[in-house]
Amino acid sequence: MRMVMLGAALFMMTSAAMTSSVMADDDDSKGAQKLAMQGRDDYWHCLAREYSRDSNQGLSEQDFGRSVAGACPSERQYYRVALLDYLTTQYPAIDADAHLATANRAVESAQKDIVTAFVKHRPPQK
């Protein structure tokens, strides 16, 4: 009888530990997702400030693209690292280089989107 009780107690403690571990992993994933979204938003806000500078109005598409590529270095790096952390948390079996490539594509996509908006909303040349 004592063995059954001991076995049941051990089973319950192991189950609780596994549940706690799963909940911690879920918390880690949610925290990483929140940080990645915050990084994305911060980077986009910085790019929007770059977009709206008066000094950019006379730039060509290529010049504005170069300007955007060099703008917001700390926000860009924070976004890249936070997204990399989130992807690693969500998909631990996937190679880190693949996650890095995905994070880099996300940064490039944000830059491309802001350049596209700049070109579409630029007043026609006289």
C-alpha positions in Angstrom: 0.0 0.0 0.0 2.8 2.4 0.9 4.4 1.7 -2.5 1.2 2.6 -4.3 0.9 5.8 -2.3 4.6 6.6 -2.9 4.1 5.9 -6.6 1.0 8.1 -6.8 2.8 10.9 -5.0 5.8 10.6 -7.3 3.5 10.6 -10.4 1.7 13.7 -9.2 5.0 15.5 -8.4 6.4 14.5 -11.8 3.2 15.6 -13.6 3.3 19.0 -11.7 6.9 19.5 -12.7 6.2 18.7 -16.3 3.2 21.0 -16.4 5.2 23.7 -14.7 7.9 23.2 -17.4 5.4 23.5 -20.2 3.9 26.6 -18.6 7.4 28.1 -18.3 8.1 27.3 -21.9 4.8 28.9 -22.9 5.6 32.0 -20.8 9.1 32.1 -22.5 7.5 31.9 -25.9 4.9 34.6 -25.1 7.6 36.8 -23.7 9.8 36.3 -26.8 6.8 37.0 -29.0 6.0 40.2 -27.1 9.6 41.4 -27.4 9.7 40.6 -31.1 6.5 42.6 -31.7 7.8 45.5 -29.6 11.0 45.4 -31.6 9.1 45.4 -34.9 6.9 48.3 -33.7 10.0 50.3 -32.5 11.7 49.8 -35.8 8.7 50.7 -37.8 8.2 53.9 -35.8 11.8 54.9 -36.4 11.5 54.2 -40.1 8.3 56.3 -40.1 10.3 59.2 -38.6 12.9 58.8 -41.2 10.2 58.7 -43.9 8.7 62.0 -42.7 11.9 64.1 -42.6 11.8 67.1 -44.7 15.3 66.6 -45.9 14.3 63.4 -47.6 11.7 65.0 -49.9 14.2 65.7 -52.7 15.8 62.3 -52.7 15.6 59.7 -55.4 14.3 56.2 -54.7 17.9 54.9 -54.6 19.1 57.6 -52.3 16.2 57.3 -49.9 16.7 53.5 -49.9 20.4 54.0 -48.9 19.3 56.4 -46.2 16.7 54.0 -44.8 19.2 51.1 -44.9 21.5 53.1 -42.6 18.8 54.5 -40.4 17.7 53.3 -37.0 20.7 51.0 -36.3 19.8 50.2 -32.7 16.1 49.6 -33.4 17.0 47.4 -36.4 19.4 45.3 -34.3 17.0 45.0 -31.4 14.2 43.8 -33.8 16.6 41.3 -35.5 17.7 39.9 -32.2 14.2 39.8 -30.6 12.8 38.1 -33.7 15.7 35.6 -33.8 15.1 34.8 -30.1 11.4 34.3 -30.8 12.0 32.0 -33.7 14.5 30.0 -31.8 12.0 29.6 -28.9 9.2 28.6 -31.3 11.2 26.4 -33.6 14.2 25.0 -31.6 14.8 22.2 -34.1 15.4 24.5 -37.0 18.9 25.6 -37.7 19.9 29.0 -36.2 21.2 30.2 -39.6 17.7 29.7 -41.1 16.3 31.8 -38.2 18.9 34.5 -38.8 18.0 34.6 -42.5 14.3 34.9 -41.7 15.0 37.8 -39.3 17.2 39.5 -41.9 14.4 39.2 -44.5 12.0 40.7 -42.0 14.3 43.8 -41.6 14.8 44.0 -45.4 11.0 43.8 -45.9 10.4 46.7 -43.6 13.0 48.8 -45.4 11.5 47.8 -48.8 8.0 48.7 -47.6 9.0 52.2 -46.4 10.8 52.9 -49.6 7.8 51.7 -51.6 5.6 54.1 -49.6 8.1 56.9 -50.1 8.0 56.4 -53.9 4.2 56.1 -54.1 3.5 59.2 -52.0 6.2 61.4 -53.5 4.8 64.4 -55.4 5.3 64.2 -59.1 8.5 65.8 -60.5 8.0 69.0 -62.4 
